């Protein structure tokens, strides 16, 4: 079998994205409001915090979307949601002594649908309940089709210093197929508005593997996006999971690129961005050499959380909003995904957490190995085993799977040190899966590796 044939076989294999470990399918209802409250109460005064606020609303649902969101054109649900977020901010603050926030991230959905005034009010309230004097990053995800000067100016005024724009692909035939039509000129105008407002740290999110998308489309989109000179770009492979996201059934499966095409598209995007002087970050991110993410990678400080690769090193990630996921030293927690149960919790004076998982010592150690491999493309799992357990052979059960990947040219193993090869880098999730103690018992279905 040729190296290319081997790559095609590997590309068809599925694996978790490892934005957490254990991954979300292993969360359970044994973790609820009381456990979350106890974990919050145990945070020391000195703990640093990251806040993630999820706004699950869009004006329309794109067919490719894998997010937890719903469509609305009415203002009433948005007003009600903002009021509930305000209540949740107060409730969350009352459960912990920790106050120092270093990162805020608004995700969705389309968080800006709340409107400039509500975003400003909620940010002011966060500042009243928490200490924002040491904020490092205040980020928001935006739909470039719905950004005007008033919004851009307000975002800058409330301290937003990084914006992520969902672009996906610049070509009309692909946009029609995914239900998201946005002319390149519209994106360019949004970037100009944000920069005029003083927000210079702009991220652009692109996708490959979309219906009717060709390698020429990917190359042209990447080149155009690089001309916008964003600080960071992310190139995600479209995850077709219609069993989880029913609206993805609107996408013609026959129009999706096959494994060979997806590999070519991913390779082309990577080569084009490196040629544009972007630094490859982990699995799917790229950044200018002077960006904090590129610096963190060089210094071995890159992290991975539910938003993907990040420089966020806070002691705890606190969730706000329906379906939002958080992480505390003791474990992961997730809020109720439906509006009714999420909002009902506040009336009863309890946190809206409905599931999660407590971390064992083994979970923490394996999470450390997986995160370093996903972030650095190499790891000495013997050193980390020694650090966590006082013996270097704790993860030796993974060696068989690792050696199989080594025979396929995906990685190189020397003792207990493994490093992804240049050709194997896109398959780092498969290497990480070798350390996943939950995977064999899991019934969850995952997206393909590339």
C-alpha positions as CSV (number, residue, x, y, z in Angstrom):
1,X,0.0,0.0,0.0
2,X,1.4,3.4,-1.0
3,X,1.7,6.3,1.5
4,X,-1.2,8.0,-0.2
5,X,-3.4,4.9,0.1
6,X,-2.5,4.6,3.8
7,X,-3.4,8.3,4.3
8,X,-6.8,7.7,2.6
9,X,-7.6,4.8,4.9
10,X,-6.6,6.8,8.0
11,X,-8.6,9.8,6.8
12,X,-11.8,7.7,6.9
13,X,-11.3,6.7,10.5
14,X,-13.2,8.7,13.1
15,X,-11.9,10.2,16.3
16,X,-13.0,12.8,18.9
17,X,-11.8,16.4,18.4
18,X,-10.3,16.4,22.0
19,X,-11.4,19.9,23.0
20,X,-11.8,18.2,26.4
21,X,-10.9,14.9,28.0
22,X,-13.0,13.0,28.9
23,X,-15.0,14.1,25.9
24,X,-18.6,15.4,26.1
25,X,-20.3,12.1,25.2
26,X,-19.0,10.8,28.6
27,X,-20.7,13.5,30.6
28,X,-23.5,12.2,32.7
29,X,-26.4,13.3,34.9
30,X,-24.6,12.4,38.1
31,X,-23.1,15.8,38.1
32,X,-25.6,18.6,38.7
33,X,-26.2,21.9,40.4
34,X,-25.0,20.8,43.9
35,X,-21.7,19.3,42.6
36,X,-21.1,22.4,40.5
37,X,-21.8,24.7,43.4
38,X,-19.4,22.7,45.7
39,X,-16.7,22.9,43.1
40,X,-17.2,26.6,42.6
41,X,-17.1,27.2,46.4
42,X,-13.8,25.4,46.7
43,X,-12.0,27.8,44.3
44,X,-9.6,30.0,46.2
45,X,-9.8,33.8,46.1
46,X,-6.6,33.8,44.0
47,X,-8.0,31.6,41.2
48,X,-8.1,33.1,37.8
49,X,-11.3,32.7,35.8
50,X,-12.3,32.5,32.2
51,X,-16.0,33.2,31.3
52,X,-17.7,31.6,28.3
53,X,-21.1,33.1,27.4
54,X,-23.2,31.1,24.9
55,X,-25.9,32.9,22.9
56,X,-27.8,30.2,21.0
57,X,-29.6,32.4,18.4
58,X,-29.1,33.1,14.8
59,X,-31.2,34.9,12.2
60,X,-31.2,31.7,10.1
61,X,-29.6,28.3,10.5
62,X,-26.8,27.4,8.1
63,X,-27.0,23.9,6.8
64,X,-23.4,23.0,7.8
65,X,-23.8,24.3,11.4
66,X,-22.7,22.0,14.3
67,X,-23.4,24.6,17.0
68,X,-26.2,24.6,19.6
69,X,-28.4,27.4,18.2
70,X,-31.8,28.2,16.9
71,X,-33.2,30.8,14.5
72,X,-35.3,33.8,15.4
73,X,-36.2,37.1,13.8
74,X,-38.1,38.4,16.9
75,X,-36.6,40.5,19.6
76,X,-38.6,39.1,22.5
77,X,-36.6,35.9,22.9
78,X,-33.4,37.8,22.8
79,X,-34.5,40.2,25.5
80,X,-35.7,37.3,27.7
81,X,-32.4,35.5,27.1
82,X,-30.3,38.6,28.0
83,X,-32.3,39.0,31.3
84,X,-31.7,35.3,32.1
85,X,-28.0,35.8,31.4
86,X,-27.9,38.7,33.8
87,X,-29.5,36.5,36.5
88,X,-27.0,33.8,35.8
89,X,-24.1,36.2,36.1
90,X,-25.2,37.2,39.6
91,X,-25.9,33.6,40.6
92,X,-22.6,32.3,39.4
93,X,-20.7,35.1,41.2
94,X,-22.5,34.3,44.4
95,X,-21.2,30.7,44.3
96,X,-17.5,31.5,44.3
97,X,-15.0,33.7,46.1
98,X,-12.8,33.9,43.0
99,X,-13.1,37.2,41.2
100,X,-10.2,37.7,38.8
101,X,-11.2,37.2,35.2
102,X,-8.5,37.0,32.6
103,X,-10.6,35.9,29.5
104,X,-14.1,36.4,28.3
105,X,-15.5,34.7,25.2
106,X,-18.9,35.2,23.6
107,X,-19.9,32.3,21.4
108,X,-23.0,31.0,19.7
109,X,-25.0,31.2,17.6
110,X,-24.5,34.8,16.9
111,X,-23.9,36.6,20.2
112,X,-24.2,40.0,18.5
113,X,-27.9,39.3,18.0
114,X,-28.4,40.5,21.6
115,X,-27.6,44.0,20.3
116,X,-25.0,46.5,21.3
117,X,-26.9,47.9,24.2
118,X,-27.5,44.4,25.8
119,X,-24.0,43.4,25.3
120,X,-22.8,46.5,27.0
121,X,-25.2,46.1,29.9
122,X,-24.1,42.5,30.5
123,X,-20.4,43.3,30.2
124,X,-21.0,46.2,32.8
125,X,-22.7,43.7,35.1
126,X,-19.8,41.2,34.7
127,X,-17.4,44.1,35.7
128,X,-19.5,44.8,38.8
129,X,-19.5,41.2,40.0
130,X,-16.0,40.2,38.9
131,X,-12.6,41.9,38.6
132,X,-11.7,42.7,35.0
133,X,-8.6,44.8,35.8
134,X,-6.3,42.0,34.5
135,X,-8.3,41.0,31.4
136,X,-6.1,39.5,28.7
137,X,-8.6,38.7,26.0
138,X,-12.2,39.7,25.5
139,X,-13.4,37.9,22.4
140,X,-16.6,37.5,20.4
141,X,-17.7,35.4,17.5
142,X,-19.5,37.5,14.8
143,X,-21.4,36.8,11.6
144,X,-19.8,39.3,9.1
145,X,-23.2,39.7,7.4
146,X,-24.6,41.5,10.5
147,X,-22.0,44.0,11.6
148,X,-22.5,47.7,11.4
149,X,-20.5,50.7,12.6
150,X,-22.6,51.1,15.8
151,X,-21.9,47.5,16.8
152,X,-18.2,47.7,16.0
153,X,-17.8,50.9,18.0
154,X,-19.7,49.5,21.0
155,X,-17.6,46.3,21.0
156,X,-14.5,48.3,21.2
157,X,-16.0,50.5,23.9
158,X,-16.8,47.5,26.1
159,X,-13.3,46.2,25.8
160,X,-13.6,43.5,23.1
161,X,-10.1,43.1,21.7
162,X,-10.5,40.0,19.5
163,X,-13.1,39.0,17.0
164,X,-13.7,35.8,15.1
165,X,-15.5,36.0,11.8
166,X,-17.2,32.9,10.3
167,X,-16.5,32.9,6.6
168,X,-16.2,29.3,5.6
169,X,-15.8,29.8,1.8
170,X,-16.0,32.8,-0.6
171,X,-17.6,31.1,-3.6
172,X,-21.3,31.5,-4.3
173,X,-21.9,27.9,-5.4
174,X,-20.5,26.6,-2.1
175,X,-22.4,29.3,-0.1
176,X,-25.7,28.3,-1.8
177,X,-25.1,24.7,-0.9
178,X,-24.5,25.4,2.8
179,X,-27.2,28.1,3.1
180,X,-24.9,31.0,4.0
181,X,-24.6,33.6,1.2
182,X,-22.1,36.4,2.0
183,X,-20.3,38.2,-0.8
184,X,-16.5,38.7,-0.2
185,X,-17.1,42.4,-0.3
186,X,-19.4,42.1,2.7
187,X,-16.6,40.4,4.7
188,X,-14.1,43.0,3.6
189,X,-16.3,45.8,4.7
190,X,-16.8,44.2,8.2
191,X,-13.1,43.8,8.6
192,X,-12.6,47.5,7.8
193,X,-15.3,48.5,10.3
194,X,-13.7,46.5,13.1
195,X,-10.3,48.0,12.4
196,X,-11.6,51.5,12.2
197,X,-13.2,50.9,15.6
198,X,-9.7,49.9,17.0
199,X,-10.2,46.1,17.1
200,X,-7.1,44.8,15.3
201,X,-7.0,41.2,16.5
202,X,-9.2,39.5,13.9
203,X,-9.6,35.8,13.4
204,X,-11.1,34.3,10.2
205,X,-12.7,30.8,10.3
206,X,-12.7,28.8,7.1
207,X,-13.8,25.3,6.2
208,X,-12.9,22.5,3.8
209,X,-14.9,19.4,2.9
210,X,-18.0,21.5,2.1
211,X,-20.5,20.4,-0.6
212,X,-19.5,21.2,-4.2
213,X,-16.2,22.7,-2.8
214,X,-13.1,22.0,-5.0
215,X,-9.4,22.3,-4.2
216,X,-9.4,25.4,-6.4
217,X,-12.1,26.9,-4.2
218,X,-10.1,26.2,-1.1
219,X,-6.9,27.7,-2.5
220,X,-8.7,30.8,-3.7
221,X,-10.6,31.3,-0.5
222,X,-7.4,30.9,1.6
223,X,-5.5,33.4,-0.6
224,X,-8.3,35.9,-0.4
225,X,-8.6,35.5,3.4
226,X,-4.9,35.9,3.8
227,X,-5.1,39.2,1.9
228,X,-7.4,40.5,4.7
229,X,-4.3,40.0,7.0
230,X,-6.1,38.5,10.0
231,X,-4.0,37.7,13.0
232,X,-5.2,34.2,13.0
233,X,-7.0,31.8,10.6
234,X,-8.6,28.5,11.4
235,X,-9.3,25.8,8.8
236,X,-11.8,23.3,10.0
237,X,-12.9,20.2,8.2
238,X,-16.7,20.1,7.8
239,X,-18.1,17.5,10.2
240,X,-21.1,15.9,8.6
241,X,-23.1,14.5,11.6
242,X,-26.7,14.5,10.5
243,X,-27.6,12.0,13.2
244,X,-26.8,14.8,15.7
245,X,-27.7,17.9,13.7
246,X,-30.9,17.3,11.7
247,X,-30.6,20.4,9.6
248,X,-27.4,18.9,8.0
249,X,-29.8,16.6,6.1
250,X,-30.3,19.6,3.8
251,X,-26.8,19.0,2.5
252,X,-26.6,16.7,-0.4
253,X,-24.3,13.9,0.8
254,X,-23.3,13.1,-2.8
255,X,-22.0,16.6,-3.2
256,X,-19.5,16.3,-0.3
257,X,-15.8,15.8,-1.2
258,X,-14.5,12.3,-0.6
259,X,-11.6,11.3,1.6
260,X,-9.0,12.0,-1.1
261,X,-10.4,15.4,-1.9
262,X,-10.6,16.4,1.7
263,X,-7.0,15.4,2.2
264,X,-6.0,17.5,-0.8
265,X,-8.0,20.4,0.4
266,X,-6.5,20.3,3.9
267,X,-3.0,20.0,2.5
268,X,-3.6,22.9,0.0
269,X,-4.9,25.2,2.7
270,X,-1.9,24.4,5.0
271,X,0.6,25.0,2.2
272,X,-1.0,28.2,1.1
273,X,-1.1,29.7,4.5
274,X,2.5,28.8,5.3
275,X,3.5,30.4,2.0
276,X,1.7,33.5,3.3
277,X,4.0,33.5,6.4
278,X,1.5,32.1,8.8
279,X,2.7,29.7,11.5
280,X,0.9,26.4,11.7
281,X,-0.6,26.0,15.2
282,X,-1.6,22.5,16.2
283,X,-4.2,20.7,14.1
284,X,-6.1,23.5,12.3
285,X,-5.0,27.0,13.4
286,X,-2.6,29.4,11.8
287,X,-1.3,32.7,13.2
288,X,1.2,35.5,12.5
289,X,4.5,34.9,14.2
290,X,4.0,37.7,16.6
291,X,0.5,36.7,17.7
292,X,0.1,35.4,21.3
293,X,-1.0,32.0,20.0
294,X,2.2,31.5,18.0
295,X,4.3,32.7,20.9
296,X,2.5,30.3,23.3
297,X,3.2,27.4,20.9
298,X,6.9,28.2,20.7
299,X,7.1,28.4,24.5
300,X,5.1,25.2,25.1
301,X,2.1,27.1,26.7
302,X,-0.5,26.5,24.0
303,X,-3.8,25.1,25.5
304,X,-6.9,23.5,24.2
305,X,-10.4,23.9,25.5
306,X,-14.0,23.9,24.2
307,X,-13.3,26.8,21.9
308,X,-10.3,25.0,20.3
309,X,-6.7,26.1,20.6
310,X,-6.2,29.0,23.0
311,X,-3.7,30.9,25.1
312,X,-6.2,30.8,28.0
313,X,-4.5,29.4,31.1
314,X,-7.2,30.4,33.7
315,X,-7.7,28.0,36.6
316,X,-11.4,27.6,35.8
317,X,-13.6,28.1,32.8
318,X,-17.1,29.1,34.0
319,X,-20.1,28.5,31.7
320,X,-22.9,31.0,31.1
321,X,-25.9,30.4,28.8
322,X,-27.9,27.4,27.6
323,X,-25.7,24.4,26.7
324,X,-22.5,26.1,27.8
325,X,-19.7,23.9,29.0
326,X,-17.2,24.8,31.7
327,X,-14.2,23.2,33.4
328,X,-13.2,23.4,37.0
329,X,-10.2,21.7,38.7
330,X,-12.6,18.9,39.8
331,X,-14.3,18.2,36.5
332,X,-16.4,19.4,33.6
333,X,-20.0,20.8,33.8
334,X,-22.6,21.5,31.2
335,X,-25.7,23.7,31.4
336,X,-29.1,22.6,30.3
337,X,-29.3,22.8,26.5
338,X,-33.0,23.8,26.3
339,X,-34.1,27.3,27.2
340,X,-37.0,26.1,29.5
341,X,-34.8,24.1,31.9
342,X,-31.9,26.5,31.7
343,X,-34.1,29.5,32.7
344,X,-36.2,27.6,35.2
345,X,-33.1,26.9,37.3
346,X,-32.7,30.6,38.1
347,X,-36.2,30.9,39.5
348,X,-35.3,28.0,41.8
349,X,-32.0,29.6,42.8
350,X,-29.9,26.9,41.5
351,X,-27.2,26.6,38.8
352,X,-28.5,25.2,35.5
353,X,-26.0,22.4,35.3
354,X,-27.5,19.1,34.2
355,X,-24.5,16.9,33.4
356,X,-20.8,16.7,33.7
357,X,-18.0,14.4,34.8
358,X,-15.8,14.4,37.9
359,X,-12.1,14.0,37.0
360,X,-10.1,11.0,38.4
361,X,-6.4,11.2,38.7
362,X,-6.2,9.0,35.6
363,X,-8.4,11.4,33.7
364,X,-6.2,14.4,34.6
365,X,-3.1,12.6,33.6
366,X,-4.5,11.4,30.3
367,X,-5.9,14.8,29.6
368,X,-2.4,16.2,30.1
369,X,-0.9,13.8,27.6
370,X,-3.6,14.4,25.0
371,X,-3.5,18.2,25.3
372,X,0.3,18.3,24.9
373,X,0.2,16.0,21.9
374,X,-2.7,18.0,20.3
375,X,-0.9,21.3,21.0
376,X,2.8,20.4,20.4
377,X,2.6,17.5,18.0
378,X,4.9,15.6,20.3
379,X,4.8,14.3,23.9
380,X,7.0,12.2,26.2
381,X,4.2,10.2,27.9
382,X,6.8,8.5,30.1
383,X,7.8,11.8,31.7
384,X,4.1,12.8,32.2
385,X,3.4,9.4,33.7
386,X,6.2,9.9,36.1
387,X,4.9,13.3,37.0
388,X,1.4,12.2,37.7
389,X,1.9,8.6,39.1
390,X,5.6,8.4,40.1
391,X,6.2,5.7,37.5
392,X,6.9,6.0,33.8
393,X,5.0,3.0,32.5
394,X,1.5,4.1,33.3
395,X,0.5,4.7,29.7
396,X,2.4,1.8,28.1
397,X,-0.9,0.2,27.0
398,X,-1.0,2.8,24.2
399,X,2.2,1.6,22.7
400,X,0.6,-1.0,20.4
401,X,-1.7,1.5,18.8
402,X,1.1,4.0,18.6
403,X,3.4,1.5,16.8
404,X,0.7,0.8,14.3
405,X,0.5,4.5,13.5
406,X,4.3,4.6,13.4
407,X,4.3,1.8,10.7
408,X,1.9,3.9,8.7
409,X,4.3,6.8,8.9
410,X,2.1,9.0,11.1
411,X,4.5,9.3,14.0
412,X,7.9,8.4,15.2
413,X,8.4,6.7,18.6
414,X,11.6,6.5,20.6
415,X,11.0,4.8,23.9
416,X,8.1,6.8,25.4
417,X,8.6,9.9,23.3
418,X,6.4,10.3,20.2
419,X,6.4,13.0,17.6
420,X,4.0,13.4,14.6
421,X,5.7,13.3,11.2
422,X,4.9,16.1,8.7
423,X,2.7,13.7,6.8
424,X,1.1,12.4,10.0
425,X,0.3,15.8,11.5
426,X,-3.3,15.9,10.1
427,X,-3.9,12.6,12.0
428,X,-2.9,13.7,15.4
429,X,-6.4,13.0,16.7
430,X,-5.8,9.3,16.0
431,X,-2.6,9.4,18.0
432,X,-4.4,11.1,20.9
433,X,-7.1,8.4,20.8
434,X,-4.4,5.8,21.8
435,X,-4.5,7.4,25.2
436,X,-8.3,7.6,25.5
437,X,-9.4,5.1,28.1
438,X,-13.1,5.8,27.4
439,X,-13.1,5.3,23.6
440,X,-13.5,1.5,23.3
441,X,-16.6,1.6,25.6
442,X,-18.1,4.6,23.9
443,X,-21.1,4.3,21.7
444,X,-20.7,7.8,20.4
445,X,-20.1,8.5,16.7
446,X,-17.4,11.0,15.8
447,X,-16.4,12.9,12.7
448,X,-13.7,11.6,10.3
449,X,-10.1,12.3,11.3
450,X,-9.4,14.7,8.4
